[in-house]
Amino acid sequence: MSGEGRKLGRLNDNLDPQMTPPASFRKARSRIMYVEYKGDGVEGPARIGRVYSSKSGRSLYYRGKTFQSLAGAVFKANYFDVDSGEHYWISGPRKDRNDRLYGGQKDVEIDSDVRDE
């Protein structure tokens, strides 16, 4: 697998892109958000999709992964994957589509279930 394919796998590993969230995930506690993998540097593979939050709001769930806040402890990342410890940037998507830290939308995938929204 190429380097770029391996990095994209961080958000895609063993996940069904049309994954139906568990019944405990309520759409009322979800938002469309920008999720970017930061483990390989400043700019990594990214997606825009529906992210669910826990009842307390301390955990986020996306495509089978659980994220918890880094509370400002790490440069260029604000969440980590609970299972792997890898760092991610998760935020609301921008209307001008320049979601990446250094601008642009190059290689940002949008989940089909949120594309129209």
C-alpha positions as CSV (number, residue, x, y, z in Angstrom):
1,M,0.0,0.0,0.0
2,S,1.4,3.4,-0.9
3,G,2.2,6.0,1.8
4,E,-0.8,8.1,1.0
5,G,-3.1,5.1,0.9
6,R,-1.8,3.9,4.3
7,K,-2.5,7.4,5.8
8,L,-6.0,7.5,4.4
9,G,-6.6,4.2,6.0
10,R,-6.4,5.8,9.4
11,L,-10.0,7.1,8.8
12,N,-11.2,4.2,6.7
13,D,-9.8,1.1,8.4
14,N,-12.4,-1.7,8.6
15,L,-15.2,0.8,8.4
16,D,-18.3,0.7,6.3
17,P,-18.7,4.2,4.7
18,Q,-22.5,3.8,5.0
19,M,-22.1,2.8,8.7
20,T,-25.4,3.1,10.6
21,P,-24.7,4.5,14.0
22,P,-25.9,2.6,17.0
23,A,-29.4,3.5,18.3
24,S,-27.8,5.2,21.3
25,F,-26.4,7.9,18.9
26,R,-29.0,10.5,18.4
27,K,-29.0,12.8,15.5
28,A,-29.7,15.7,17.9
29,R,-26.3,15.1,19.4
30,S,-24.5,15.1,16.0
31,R,-22.9,17.7,13.8
32,I,-21.3,17.8,10.4
33,M,-17.6,18.2,11.1
34,Y,-14.1,18.3,9.5
35,V,-11.9,15.5,10.7
36,E,-8.2,15.5,9.8
37,Y,-5.5,12.9,10.8
38,K,-2.4,14.6,12.2
39,G,-0.2,11.6,13.0
40,D,2.1,12.1,10.0
41,G,2.6,15.8,10.2
42,V,0.9,19.2,9.8
43,E,-1.4,18.1,6.9
44,G,-3.0,14.7,6.7
45,P,-5.9,12.9,5.1
46,A,-9.2,14.5,5.9
47,R,-13.0,14.0,5.7
48,I,-16.2,15.9,6.3
49,G,-18.9,13.8,7.9
50,R,-21.4,13.4,10.7
51,V,-19.8,13.3,14.1
52,Y,-21.7,12.2,17.2
53,S,-21.0,13.3,20.7
54,S,-21.5,11.5,24.0
55,K,-24.2,12.6,26.4
56,S,-21.6,14.5,28.5
57,G,-20.0,15.9,25.3
58,R,-16.5,14.7,26.3
59,S,-16.2,12.1,23.6
60,L,-16.8,12.3,19.9
61,Y,-17.6,9.3,17.6
62,Y,-16.9,9.1,13.9
63,R,-16.8,6.0,11.6
64,G,-16.3,3.6,14.4
65,K,-13.6,5.6,16.2
66,T,-13.9,7.3,19.6
67,F,-12.1,10.6,20.2
68,Q,-11.3,12.5,23.3
69,S,-10.1,16.1,23.7
70,L,-6.4,16.9,24.2
71,A,-7.5,20.1,26.0
72,G,-4.9,22.2,24.2
73,A,-2.0,20.0,25.3
74,V,-0.8,19.3,21.7
75,F,0.2,21.6,18.9
76,K,-1.9,21.3,15.7
77,A,-4.3,18.6,17.1
78,N,-7.3,18.9,19.4
79,Y,-8.5,15.3,19.8
80,F,-6.9,11.8,20.0
81,D,-8.2,8.4,19.0
82,V,-8.9,6.5,22.3
83,D,-7.8,3.1,20.8
84,S,-4.6,4.1,18.9
85,G,-3.6,7.4,20.6
86,E,-3.2,9.0,17.2
87,H,-3.9,12.8,16.9
88,Y,-6.6,14.5,14.9
89,W,-8.0,17.9,14.2
90,I,-11.8,18.0,14.5
91,S,-13.7,21.2,13.9
92,G,-16.8,22.6,12.2
93,P,-16.4,22.8,8.4
94,R,-15.9,26.2,6.8
95,K,-18.4,27.6,4.3
96,D,-15.6,28.7,2.1
97,R,-14.3,25.1,2.0
98,N,-10.7,26.1,3.2
99,D,-10.8,23.7,6.1
100,R,-7.1,22.7,6.0
101,L,-4.8,24.5,8.4
102,Y,-2.9,26.1,5.6
103,G,-6.0,26.7,3.4
104,G,-7.6,24.8,0.6
105,Q,-9.7,21.7,0.3
106,K,-7.2,19.4,-1.6
107,D,-8.1,15.8,-1.0
108,V,-10.8,16.4,1.6
109,E,-13.4,13.7,1.1
110,I,-17.1,14.4,2.0
111,D,-19.2,11.5,3.2
112,S,-22.2,10.9,0.9
113,D,-24.7,11.1,3.7
114,V,-23.9,14.7,4.4
115,R,-22.9,16.0,1.0
116,D,-26.2,17.8,0.4
117,E,-26.3,19.3,3.8
